[in-house]
Amino acid sequence: MDELDRAVAKHERAKRAENDTRAELHAVIRKVLTERADERGAQADVSRRTGYTRETLRLLMKEGTP
């Protein structure tokens, strides 16, 4: 395994870690928005704290609906 192979492997590990972390974040967002569903401004608060648009948050909630 040479330098290029090591760099490619490292990059693949980083991509998998990013995907895992994003999935975890999305699960927490869904949980928080579900728990705070009746709270005025909850979606705006999560949007501000995550940098996600409110439309993105709505889509995340829709994805999590069985």
Secondary structure, 3 states (H helix, E strand, C coil): CCHHHHHHHHHHHHHHHHHHHHHHHHHHHHHHHHHCCCCCCHHHHHHHHHCCCHHHHHHHHHHCCC
